[in-house]
């Protein structure tokens, strides 16, 4: 399930509308796109329930399962995402 440029642009547009300051695509969609079953995104700048609302909006728009995780507070996992992921914002 490779992700298209149009889908990336839609994700970025929606994330910006929710106030995202950083957005990183990571996981199988980057490492093995033909084997990916979902889209993994890490986000900064969207707090609380708005993060879940954003995730639901992206899933609805893409018709694809999505995992959206916060980049704050920093952790070993978020540092891994930052080092291996594709920065969108």
The first five atom37 places (N, CA, C, CB, O) and aatype in JSON, in Angstrom:
{
  "aatype": [20, 20, 20, 20, 20, 20, 20, 20, 20, 20, 20, 20, 20, 20, 20, 20, 20, 20, 20, 20, 20, 20, 20, 20, 20, 20, 20, 20, 20, 20, 20, 20, 20, 20, 20, 20, 20, 20, 20, 20, 20, 20, 20, 20, 20, 20, 20, 20, 20, 20, 20, 20, 20, 20, 20, 20, 20, 20, 20, 20, 20, 20, 20, 20, 20, 20, 20, 20, 20, 20, 20, 20, 20, 20, 20, 20, 20, 20, 20, 20, 20, 20, 20, 20, 20, 20, 20, 20, 20],
  "atom_mask": [
    [1, 1, 1, 1, 1],
    [1, 1, 1, 1, 1],
    [1, 1, 1, 1, 1],
    [1, 1, 1, 1, 1],
    [1, 1, 1, 1, 1],
    [1, 1, 1, 1, 1],
    [1, 1, 1, 1, 1],
    [1, 1, 1, 1, 1],
    [1, 1, 1, 1, 1],
    [1, 1, 1, 1, 1],
    [1, 1, 1, 1, 1],
    [1, 1, 1, 1, 1],
    [1, 1, 1, 1, 1],
    [1, 1, 1, 1, 1],
    [1, 1, 1, 1, 1],
    [1, 1, 1, 1, 1],
    [1, 1, 1, 1, 1],
    [1, 1, 1, 1, 1],
    [1, 1, 1, 1, 1],
    [1, 1, 1, 1, 1],
    [1, 1, 1, 1, 1],
    [1, 1, 1, 1, 1],
    [1, 1, 1, 1, 1],
    [1, 1, 1, 1, 1],
    [1, 1, 1, 1, 1],
    [1, 1, 1, 1, 1],
    [1, 1, 1, 1, 1],
    [1, 1, 1, 1, 1],
    [1, 1, 1, 1, 1],
    [1, 1, 1, 1, 1],
    [1, 1, 1, 1, 1],
    [1, 1, 1, 1, 1],
    [1, 1, 1, 1, 1],
    [1, 1, 1, 1, 1],
    [1, 1, 1, 1, 1],
    [1, 1, 1, 1, 1],
    [1, 1, 1, 1, 1],
    [1, 1, 1, 1, 1],
    [1, 1, 1, 1, 1],
    [1, 1, 1, 1, 1],
    [1, 1, 1, 1, 1],
    [1, 1, 1, 1, 1],
    [1, 1, 1, 1, 1],
    [1, 1, 1, 1, 1],
    [1, 1, 1, 1, 1],
    [1, 1, 1, 1, 1],
    [1, 1, 1, 1, 1],
    [1, 1, 1, 1, 1],
    [1, 1, 1, 1, 1],
    [1, 1, 1, 1, 1],
    [1, 1, 1, 1, 1],
    [1, 1, 1, 1, 1],
    [1, 1, 1, 1, 1],
    [1, 1, 1, 1, 1],
    [1, 1, 1, 1, 1],
    [1, 1, 1, 1, 1],
    [1, 1, 1, 1, 1],
    [1, 1, 1, 1, 1],
    [1, 1, 1, 1, 1],
    [1, 1, 1, 1, 1],
    [1, 1, 1, 1, 1],
    [1, 1, 1, 1, 1],
    [1, 1, 1, 1, 1],
    [1, 1, 1, 1, 1],
    [1, 1, 1, 1, 1],
    [1, 1, 1, 1, 1],
    [1, 1, 1, 1, 1],
    [1, 1, 1, 1, 1],
    [1, 1, 1, 1, 1],
    [1, 1, 1, 1, 1],
    [1, 1, 1, 1, 1],
    [1, 1, 1, 1, 1],
    [1, 1, 1, 1, 1],
    [1, 1, 1, 1, 1],
    [1, 1, 1, 1, 1],
    [1, 1, 1, 1, 1],
    [1, 1, 1, 1, 1],
    [1, 1, 1, 1, 1],
    [1, 1, 1, 1, 1],
    [1, 1, 1, 1, 1],
    [1, 1, 1, 1, 1],
    [1, 1, 1, 1, 1],
    [1, 1, 1, 1, 1],
    [1, 1, 1, 1, 1],
    [1, 1, 1, 1, 1],
    [1, 1, 1, 1, 1],
    [1, 1, 1, 1, 1],
    [1, 1, 1, 1, 1],
    [1, 1, 1, 1, 1]
  ],
  "atom_positions": [
    [[0.83, -1.18, 0.0], [0.0, 0.0, 0.0], [0.88, 1.25, 0.0], [-0.95, 0.0, 1.21], [0.93, 1.95, 1.01]],
    [[1.56, 1.53, -1.08], [2.35, 2.76, -1.14], [1.45, 3.99, -1.0], [3.13, 2.82, -2.46], [0.28, 3.97, -1.39]],
    [[2.0, 5.04, -0.44], [1.25, 6.28, -0.26], [1.58, 7.22, -1.41], [1.57, 6.94, 1.12], [2.73, 7.34, -1.81]],
    [[0.57, 7.88, -1.93], [0.77, 8.78, -3.06], [1.11, 10.19, -2.58], [-0.49, 8.8, -3.95], [0.88, 10.54, -1.42]],
    [[1.64, 10.98, -3.49], [1.95, 12.38, -3.16], [0.67, 13.13, -2.82], [2.69, 13.07, -4.34], [0.67, 13.98, -1.93]],
    [[-0.41, 12.84, -3.52], [-1.7, 13.49, -3.24], [-2.17, 13.17, -1.82], [-2.77, 13.05, -4.26], [-2.71, 14.04, -1.14]],
    [[-1.98, 11.93, -1.38], [-2.36, 11.57, -0.01], [-1.49, 12.29, 1.01], [-2.25, 10.04, 0.18], [-1.98, 12.75, 2.04]],
    [[-0.2, 12.4, 0.73], [0.69, 13.13, 1.63], [0.27, 14.58, 1.73], [2.15, 13.03, 1.16], [0.23, 15.15, 2.83]],
    [[-0.05, 15.19, 0.6], [-0.49, 16.58, 0.6], [-1.77, 16.76, 1.39], [-0.69, 17.07, -0.83], [-1.92, 17.77, 2.08]],
    [[-2.69, 15.8, 1.31], [-3.94, 15.87, 2.07], [-3.65, 15.77, 3.57], [-4.91, 14.75, 1.62], [-4.23, 16.51, 4.37]],
    [[-2.77, 14.85, 3.95], [-2.39, 14.69, 5.36], [-1.79, 15.98, 5.89], [-1.38, 13.52, 5.53], [-2.16, 16.45, 6.96]],
    [[-0.86, 16.57, 5.14], [-0.2, 17.81, 5.56], [-1.23, 18.93, 5.69], [0.9, 18.21, 4.55], [-1.2, 19.69, 6.66]],
    [[-2.11, 19.04, 4.74], [-3.13, 20.09, 4.77], [-4.03, 19.95, 6.01], [-3.99, 20.03, 3.49], [-4.28, 20.93, 6.71]],
    [[-4.5, 18.75, 6.26], [-5.35, 18.53, 7.44], [-4.58, 18.81, 8.73], [-5.89, 17.09, 7.45], [-5.1, 19.45, 9.64]],
    [[-3.34, 18.33, 8.81], [-2.53, 18.53, 10.01], [-2.3, 20.01, 10.26], [-1.19, 17.8, 9.89], [-2.41, 20.47, 11.4]],
    [[-2.0, 20.75, 9.23], [-1.81, 22.2, 9.39], [-3.09, 22.88, 9.87], [-1.35, 22.83, 8.08], [-3.03, 23.81, 10.67]],
    [[-4.24, 22.42, 9.37], [-5.5, 23.03, 9.79], [-5.79, 22.79, 11.27], [-6.65, 22.47, 8.95], [-6.58, 23.52, 11.87]],
    [[-5.15, 21.78, 11.86], [-5.28, 21.5, 13.28], [-4.15, 22.12, 14.1], [-5.33, 20.0, 13.52], [-4.1, 21.97, 15.32]],
    [[-3.24, 22.81, 13.43], [-2.15, 23.49, 14.13], [-0.86, 22.7, 14.26], [-2.6, 23.85, 15.47], [0.0, 23.07, 15.07]],
    [[-0.7, 21.64, 13.5], [0.52, 20.83, 13.59], [1.74, 21.67, 13.25], [0.43, 19.6, 12.66], [1.75, 22.42, 12.27]],
    [[2.78, 21.52, 14.07], [4.04, 22.23, 13.84], [5.12, 21.29, 13.3], [4.51, 22.89, 15.13], [6.08, 21.74, 12.67]],
    [[4.96, 20.01, 13.55], [5.86, 18.98, 12.99], [5.02, 17.78, 12.64], [7.0, 18.6, 13.99], [4.06, 17.45, 13.34]],
    [[5.4, 17.11, 11.56], [4.69, 15.92, 11.1], [5.72, 15.0, 10.45], [3.52, 16.28, 10.11], [6.43, 15.41, 9.53]],
    [[5.78, 13.76, 10.91], [6.77, 12.82, 10.4], [6.08, 11.51, 10.03], [7.9, 12.57, 11.44], [5.38, 10.91, 10.85]],
    [[6.28, 11.08, 8.81], [5.8, 9.79, 8.32], [6.86, 8.75, 8.68], [5.52, 9.81, 6.77], [8.04, 8.98, 8.44]],
    [[6.45, 7.62, 9.26], [7.42, 6.62, 9.68], [6.83, 5.23, 9.58], [7.89, 6.89, 11.11], [5.67, 5.05, 9.22]],
    [[7.66, 4.25, 9.9], [7.19, 2.87, 9.95], [7.22, 2.17, 8.61], [5.8, 2.83, 10.5], [7.98, 2.53, 7.71]],
    [[6.37, 1.16, 8.5], [6.38, 0.29, 7.31], [6.07, 1.05, 6.02], [5.38, -0.83, 7.49], [6.51, 0.64, 4.95]],
    [[5.31, 2.12, 6.11], [4.97, 2.89, 4.91], [6.24, 3.51, 4.28], [3.95, 4.0, 5.26], [6.27, 3.81, 3.09]],
    [[7.28, 3.69, 5.1], [8.57, 4.2, 4.63], [9.51, 3.04, 4.31], [9.21, 5.13, 5.69], [10.16, 3.03, 3.27]],
    [[9.56, 2.07, 5.21], [10.54, 0.99, 5.1], [10.15, -0.08, 4.08], [10.73, 0.35, 6.44], [11.0, -0.55, 3.32]],
    [[8.89, -0.47, 4.06], [8.41, -1.52, 3.14], [7.01, -1.14, 2.65], [8.39, -2.92, 3.85], [6.03, -1.77, 3.05]],
    [[6.9, -0.13, 1.79], [5.58, 0.39, 1.4], [4.63, -0.64, 0.81], [5.76, 1.49, 0.43], [3.42, -0.55, 1.01]],
    [[5.14, -1.62, 0.08], [4.25, -2.61, -0.53], [3.67, -3.57, 0.51], [4.99, -3.4, -1.6], [2.66, -4.23, 0.24]],
    [[4.28, -3.64, 1.68], [3.8, -4.52, 2.74], [3.02, -3.77, 3.83], [4.96, -5.24, 3.37], [2.45, -4.4, 4.72]],
    [[2.99, -2.45, 3.76], [2.34, -1.64, 4.8], [0.84, -1.89, 4.82], [2.62, -0.14, 4.57], [0.19, -1.98, 3.78]],
    [[0.3, -1.98, 6.02], [-1.14, -2.16, 6.2], [-1.8, -0.92, 6.77], [-1.41, -3.34, 7.11], [-3.03, -0.81, 6.81]],
    [[-0.97, 0.03, 7.21], [-1.49, 1.28, 7.74], [-0.48, 2.39, 7.51], [-1.83, 1.15, 9.24], [0.62, 2.14, 7.01]],
    [[-0.85, 3.59, 7.88], [0.02, 4.75, 7.78], [0.36, 5.17, 9.19], [-0.65, 5.92, 6.96], [-0.53, 5.34, 10.03]],
    [[1.66, 5.35, 9.47], [2.13, 5.78, 10.78], [2.64, 7.2, 10.67], [3.24, 4.83, 11.34], [3.5, 7.5, 9.84]],
    [[2.1, 8.09, 11.51], [2.49, 9.49, 11.5], [2.71, 9.95, 12.94], [1.4, 10.37, 10.8], [1.96, 9.58, 13.85]],
    [[3.76, 10.75, 13.13], [4.01, 11.39, 14.42], [3.79, 12.88, 14.24], [5.47, 11.08, 14.95], [4.13, 13.45, 13.2]],
    [[3.22, 13.51, 15.27], [2.77, 14.89, 15.14], [3.12, 15.68, 16.39], [1.26, 14.94, 14.89], [3.11, 15.16, 17.5]],
    [[3.42, 16.96, 16.18], [3.63, 17.9, 17.27], [2.75, 19.11, 17.02], [5.14, 18.31, 17.39], [2.5, 19.47, 15.87]],
    [[2.28, 19.73, 18.08], [1.49, 20.95, 17.95], [-0.01, 20.74, 18.05], [1.8, 21.59, 16.67], [-0.76, 21.72, 18.07]],
    [[-0.45, 19.51, 18.11], [-1.89, 19.22, 18.24], [-2.07, 18.49, 19.57], [-2.43, 18.34, 17.02], [-1.57, 17.38, 19.76]],
    [[-2.77, 19.13, 20.48], [-2.85, 18.62, 21.84], [-4.18, 17.93, 22.15], [-2.63, 19.74, 22.82], [-5.21, 18.18, 21.51]],
    [[-4.12, 17.06, 23.14], [-5.31, 16.44, 23.7], [-6.18, 15.72, 22.68], [-6.13, 17.47, 24.38], [-5.69, 15.02, 21.8]],
    [[-7.49, 15.92, 22.84], [-8.46, 15.23, 22.0], [-8.39, 15.65, 20.55], [-9.84, 15.46, 22.52], [-8.84, 14.91, 19.67]],
    [[-7.84, 16.83, 20.28], [-7.71, 17.29, 18.9], [-6.82, 16.34, 18.08], [-7.14, 18.72, 18.86], [-7.01, 16.18, 16.88]],
    [[-5.84, 15.71, 18.75], [-4.98, 14.75, 18.06], [-5.81, 13.56, 17.57], [-3.85, 14.27, 19.0], [-5.61, 13.09, 16.45]],
    [[-6.73, 13.09, 18.39], [-7.59, 11.97, 18.01], [-8.58, 12.39, 16.92], [-8.36, 11.43, 19.23], [-8.89, 11.61, 16.02]],
    [[-9.06, 13.61, 17.01], [-9.95, 14.13, 15.99], [-9.23, 14.22, 14.65], [-10.49, 15.52, 16.4], [-9.79, 13.85, 13.61]],
    [[-7.99, 14.7, 14.67], [-7.19, 14.76, 13.46], [-6.98, 13.37, 12.87], [-5.83, 15.43, 13.75], [-7.12, 13.19, 11.66]],
    [[-6.65, 12.41, 13.7], [-6.46, 11.03, 13.23], [-7.71, 10.51, 12.53], [-6.09, 10.11, 14.41], [-7.63, 9.9, 11.47]],
    [[-8.87, 10.76, 13.12], [-10.13, 10.31, 12.53], [-10.37, 10.98, 11.18], [-11.31, 10.6, 13.47], [-10.8, 10.33, 10.23]],
    [[-10.09, 12.28, 11.09], [-10.27, 13.01, 9.83], [-9.36, 12.45, 8.73], [-9.99, 14.5, 10.03], [-9.79, 12.27, 7.59]],
    [[-8.1, 12.18, 9.09], [-7.17, 11.65, 8.09], [-7.62, 10.27, 7.63], [-5.73, 11.58, 8.66], [-7.6, 9.98, 6.43]],
    [[-8.03, 9.41, 8.57], [-8.53, 8.08, 8.2], [-9.72, 8.18, 7.26], [-8.92, 7.28, 9.46], [-9.8, 7.44, 6.28]],
    [[-10.64, 9.09, 7.56], [-11.82, 9.27, 6.72], [-11.44, 9.72, 5.31], [-12.78, 10.28, 7.35], [-11.99, 9.23, 4.33]],
    [[-10.51, 10.64, 5.23], [-10.1, 11.18, 3.93], [-9.33, 10.15, 3.1], [-9.24, 12.41, 4.14], [-9.55, 10.05, 1.89]],
    [[-8.45, 9.4, 3.73], [-7.6, 8.45, 3.0], [-8.23, 7.08, 2.83], [-6.29, 8.31, 3.7], [-7.8, 6.3, 1.98]],
    [[-9.25, 6.77, 3.63], [-9.85, 5.44, 3.64], [-8.79, 4.38, 3.92], [-10.55, 5.15, 2.3], [-8.78, 3.31, 3.31]],
    [[-7.91, 4.7, 4.87], [-6.78, 3.85, 5.21], [-6.57, 3.87, 6.72], [-5.49, 4.31, 4.48], [-6.69, 4.93, 7.34]],
    [[-6.28, 2.72, 7.33], [-5.98, 2.71, 8.77], [-4.77, 3.61, 9.07], [-5.7, 1.27, 9.25], [-3.83, 3.68, 8.29]],
    [[-4.82, 4.28, 10.21], [-3.81, 5.25, 10.57], [-3.44, 5.13, 12.04], [-4.28, 6.66, 10.27], [-4.3, 4.92, 12.89]],
    [[-2.14, 5.26, 12.32], [-1.66, 5.41, 13.69], [-1.05, 6.8, 13.77], [-0.63, 4.28, 14.1], [-0.11, 7.11, 13.04]],
    [[-1.57, 7.64, 14.66], [-1.06, 8.99, 14.85], [-0.57, 9.1, 16.28], [-2.14, 10.07, 14.53], [-1.35, 8.94, 17.22]],
    [[0.71, 9.37, 16.45], [1.3, 9.45, 17.78], [1.88, 10.84, 18.01], [2.4, 8.37, 17.96], [2.33, 11.49, 17.06]],
    [[1.88, 11.31, 19.25], [2.46, 12.61, 19.56], [3.99, 12.53, 19.61], [1.91, 13.15, 20.89], [4.55, 11.51, 20.01]],
    [[4.65, 13.6, 19.21], [6.11, 13.68, 19.32], [6.57, 14.24, 20.66], [6.65, 14.54, 18.19], [7.76, 14.19, 20.98]],
    [[5.65, 14.76, 21.44], [5.97, 15.3, 22.76], [5.18, 14.55, 23.81], [5.67, 16.83, 22.83], [4.0, 14.26, 23.6]],
    [[5.79, 14.24, 24.92], [7.16, 14.54, 25.32], [8.15, 13.62, 24.59], [7.32, 14.39, 26.84], [7.8, 12.52, 24.18]],
    [[9.39, 14.1, 24.43], [10.41, 13.3, 23.77], [10.68, 11.99, 24.51], [11.71, 14.11, 23.64], [10.63, 11.92, 25.74]],
    [[10.97, 10.97, 23.74], [11.28, 9.66, 24.31], [12.23, 8.93, 23.36], [9.97, 8.82, 24.56], [12.56, 9.45, 22.3]],
    [[12.65, 7.76, 23.73], [13.48, 6.96, 22.84], [12.73, 6.66, 21.54], [13.9, 5.64, 23.54], [13.31, 6.67, 20.46]],
    [[11.43, 6.4, 21.66], [10.61, 6.12, 20.49], [10.52, 7.33, 19.56], [9.2, 5.68, 20.92], [10.68, 7.19, 18.35]],
    [[10.27, 8.52, 20.11], [10.16, 9.71, 19.26], [11.5, 10.06, 18.63], [9.63, 10.91, 20.07], [11.54, 10.55, 17.5]],
    [[12.59, 9.82, 19.33], [13.92, 10.06, 18.74], [14.17, 9.09, 17.58], [15.03, 9.91, 19.81], [14.78, 9.46, 16.58]],
    [[13.69, 7.86, 17.72], [13.8, 6.88, 16.63], [13.0, 7.37, 15.41], [13.29, 5.49, 17.1], [13.49, 7.33, 14.29]],
    [[11.78, 7.82, 15.66], [10.93, 8.34, 14.58], [11.62, 9.5, 13.88], [9.56, 8.78, 15.13], [11.65, 9.56, 12.65]],
    [[12.18, 10.41, 14.65], [12.86, 11.57, 14.08], [14.07, 11.17, 13.23], [13.3, 12.51, 15.19], [14.38, 11.83, 12.23]],
    [[14.74, 10.11, 13.63], [15.94, 9.69, 12.89], [15.63, 8.87, 11.65], [16.84, 8.88, 13.8], [16.4, 8.91, 10.68]],
    [[14.53, 8.14, 11.64], [14.21, 7.22, 10.53], [13.07, 7.69, 9.64], [13.88, 5.87, 11.08], [12.94, 7.23, 8.51]],
    [[12.25, 8.6, 10.13], [11.06, 8.99, 9.39], [11.3, 10.02, 8.31], [10.04, 9.51, 10.32], [12.4, 10.57, 8.17]],
    [[10.24, 10.28, 7.56], [10.26, 11.29, 6.5], [9.52, 12.52, 7.02], [9.6, 10.76, 5.17], [8.32, 12.46, 7.31]],
    [[10.22, 13.64, 7.12], [9.63, 14.87, 7.66], [8.68, 15.45, 6.61], [10.73, 15.91, 8.06], [9.07, 15.69, 5.46]],
    [[7.44, 15.69, 7.03], [6.44, 16.28, 6.14], [6.24, 17.76, 6.44], [5.1, 15.54, 6.26], [5.98, 18.56, 5.54]],
    [[6.35, 18.11, 7.73], [6.29, 19.52, 8.18], [7.45, 19.69, 9.14], [4.87, 19.89, 8.87], [7.65, 20.78, 9.68]]
  ]
}
